[in-house]
């Protein structure tokens, strides 16, 4: 005798469910939801029952000394927790006192800080004004130096030009004077000649 495969069983159930759904959708859905809910609730109850059963067995198998040890351990843990809470309480109290002191010091220092801030702002403002004045002063000085340098360069250029012109004129005069001198001398020598001629005549 061969066993029916699970897939065939599932397929047959699915076909049957579809047939019922086509005939009466509402009833089929209601019945399906009810069946699933019953199955889930039953599973949960079975699981809880098994859990309670295992816990009861664990308690029954445990010895009296183990239970005492567990209670002592719990007591120790509770004591450590209380000690920790007490330390935290002390720490919070100290923190609150520190915050109160800091707040008081802040109130005392706040006027001084405000005064210092105003002084610093005034110093920065004065430095900024001084820097602005220095910038304009440097610009005017640079502009004046530029004008003076331009005038000096122009003056030097005119001086050099005049000196070069005077030098050329001197050279030209020196070149012209030797050419005219012999001519004047010859004229001087020739002037007495008409007088001798007049006498001879």
C-alpha positions as CSV (number, residue, x, y, z in Angstrom):
1,X,0.0,0.0,0.0
2,X,1.6,3.3,-1.2
3,X,1.3,6.5,0.9
4,X,-0.4,9.5,-0.8
5,X,2.1,12.4,-1.3
6,X,1.6,15.5,0.8
7,X,1.4,17.7,-2.3
8,X,-1.6,15.7,-3.7
9,X,-3.4,16.1,-0.3
10,X,-2.7,19.9,-0.3
11,X,-3.9,20.2,-3.9
12,X,-7.1,18.2,-3.2
13,X,-7.8,20.5,-0.2
14,X,-7.2,23.6,-2.3
15,X,-9.5,22.4,-5.1
16,X,-12.2,21.6,-2.5
17,X,-11.8,25.0,-0.9
18,X,-12.1,26.7,-4.3
19,X,-15.3,24.8,-5.0
20,X,-16.9,25.8,-1.7
21,X,-15.7,29.4,-2.2
22,X,-17.4,29.7,-5.6
23,X,-20.6,28.4,-4.1
24,X,-20.6,30.5,-1.0
25,X,-17.7,32.9,-0.6
26,X,-18.8,34.5,2.7
27,X,-19.4,31.2,4.5
28,X,-16.2,29.7,3.1
29,X,-14.1,32.7,4.3
30,X,-15.9,32.7,7.7
31,X,-15.3,28.9,8.1
32,X,-11.6,29.3,7.0
33,X,-10.9,32.1,9.5
34,X,-12.6,30.3,12.3
35,X,-10.6,27.1,11.6
36,X,-7.3,29.1,11.4
37,X,-8.1,30.9,14.6
38,X,-9.0,27.7,16.4
39,X,-5.8,26.1,15.2
40,X,-3.7,29.1,16.4
41,X,-5.4,29.3,19.7
42,X,-5.1,25.6,20.2
43,X,-1.4,25.8,19.4
44,X,-0.8,28.6,21.8
45,X,-2.7,26.8,24.6
46,X,-0.7,23.6,23.9
47,X,2.6,25.6,24.0
48,X,1.6,27.3,27.3
49,X,0.6,24.0,28.8
50,X,4.0,22.4,27.8
51,X,5.8,25.4,29.1
52,X,4.1,25.2,32.5
53,X,4.7,21.5,32.6
54,X,8.4,22.0,31.9
55,X,8.6,24.7,34.6
56,X,6.9,22.5,37.1
57,X,9.2,19.7,36.3
58,X,12.2,22.0,36.7
59,X,10.9,23.2,40.1
60,X,10.3,19.6,41.2
61,X,13.7,18.5,40.1
62,X,15.5,21.5,41.8
63,X,16.8,21.0,45.3
64,X,16.1,23.2,48.4
65,X,19.7,24.3,48.5
66,X,19.6,25.5,44.9
67,X,16.5,27.6,45.6
68,X,18.2,29.1,48.7
69,X,21.3,29.9,46.5
70,X,19.1,31.6,44.0
71,X,17.3,33.6,46.7
72,X,20.7,34.7,48.1
73,X,21.9,35.7,44.7
74,X,18.8,37.7,44.1
75,X,19.3,39.4,47.5
76,X,22.9,40.2,46.6
77,X,21.8,41.6,43.3
78,X,19.2,43.7,45.0
79,X,21.8,45.0,47.5
80,X,24.2,46.0,44.7
81,X,21.3,47.7,42.9
82,X,20.4,49.7,46.0
83,X,24.1,50.6,46.5
84,X,24.3,51.7,42.9
85,X,21.2,53.8,43.3
86,X,22.5,55.5,46.4
87,X,25.8,56.3,44.6
88,X,23.8,57.8,41.7
89,X,21.7,59.8,44.1
90,X,24.9,61.2,45.7
91,X,26.4,62.0,42.3
92,X,23.3,63.8,41.2
93,X,23.3,65.8,44.4
94,X,26.9,66.8,43.9
95,X,26.2,67.6,40.3
96,X,23.2,69.8,41.3
97,X,25.5,71.7,43.8
98,X,28.1,72.1,41.1
99,X,25.6,73.5,38.7
100,X,24.3,75.9,41.3
101,X,27.8,77.1,42.0
102,X,28.5,77.5,38.3
103,X,25.3,79.5,37.8
104,X,26.2,81.8,40.7
105,X,29.7,82.3,39.2
106,X,28.2,83.0,35.8
107,X,25.9,85.7,37.3
108,X,28.9,87.3,39.0
109,X,31.1,87.2,35.9
110,X,28.4,88.2,33.4
111,X,28.8,92.0,34.0
112,X,32.5,91.7,33.7
113,X,32.3,89.8,30.5
114,X,29.8,92.3,29.1
115,X,32.1,95.2,30.0
116,X,35.1,93.4,28.5
117,X,33.1,92.7,25.3
118,X,32.3,96.3,24.9
119,X,35.9,97.3,25.5
120,X,37.1,94.7,22.9
121,X,34.5,96.0,20.4
122,X,35.7,99.5,21.0
123,X,39.3,98.5,20.5
124,X,38.4,96.6,17.3
125,X,36.5,99.6,16.0
126,X,39.4,102.0,16.7
127,X,41.8,99.6,15.0
128,X,39.5,99.4,12.0
129,X,39.3,103.2,11.8
130,X,43.0,103.5,12.2
131,X,43.6,100.9,9.5
132,X,41.2,102.7,7.2
133,X,43.0,106.1,7.8
134,X,46.4,104.5,7.2
135,X,45.2,103.0,3.9
136,X,44.0,106.4,2.7
137,X,47.2,108.0,3.9
138,X,49.3,105.4,2.1
139,X,47.3,105.9,-1.0
140,X,47.7,109.7,-0.9
141,X,51.4,109.3,-0.2
142,X,51.8,106.9,-3.1
143,X,49.9,109.3,-5.3
144,X,52.1,112.2,-4.2
145,X,55.3,110.2,-4.8
146,X,54.1,109.3,-8.2
147,X,53.5,112.9,-9.2
148,X,56.9,114.0,-7.7
149,X,58.7,111.2,-9.5
150,X,56.9,112.2,-12.8
151,X,58.0,115.8,-12.3
152,X,61.6,114.9,-11.5
153,X,61.8,112.6,-14.5
154,X,60.4,115.4,-16.7
155,X,62.9,117.9,-15.3
156,X,65.8,115.5,-15.9
157,X,64.6,114.9,-19.4
158,X,64.5,118.7,-20.2
159,X,67.9,119.2,-18.6
160,X,69.4,116.4,-20.7
161,X,67.7,117.7,-23.8
162,X,69.0,121.3,-23.2
163,X,72.6,120.1,-22.6
164,X,72.6,118.0,-25.7
165,X,71.3,120.9,-27.8
166,X,73.9,123.3,-26.4
167,X,76.6,120.8,-27.1
168,X,75.5,120.4,-30.7
169,X,75.4,124.2,-31.2
170,X,78.9,124.6,-29.8
171,X,80.3,122.0,-32.1
172,X,78.6,123.6,-35.1
173,X,80.1,127.1,-34.2
174,X,83.5,125.6,-33.8
175,X,83.3,124.0,-37.2
176,X,82.1,127.3,-38.9
177,X,84.8,129.6,-37.4
178,X,88.0,128.1,-39.2
179,X,86.3,128.4,-42.6
180,X,85.5,132.1,-42.3
181,X,88.9,133.2,-40.7
182,X,91.2,132.8,-43.8
183,X,88.7,134.6,-45.9
184,X,88.8,137.6,-43.6
185,X,92.5,137.6,-43.5
186,X,92.8,137.5,-47.3
187,X,90.4,140.4,-47.4
188,X,92.6,142.3,-45.0
189,X,95.6,141.7,-47.2
190,X,93.9,142.7,-50.3
191,X,92.6,146.0,-48.9
192,X,96.0,148.0,-49.2
193,X,96.4,146.9,-52.8
194,X,94.1,149.6,-54.2
195,X,96.0,152.3,-52.3
196,X,99.3,151.3,-54.0
197,X,97.6,151.2,-57.2
198,X,96.3,154.7,-56.6
199,X,99.7,156.0,-55.8
200,X,101.3,154.5,-58.8
201,X,98.7,156.0,-61.0
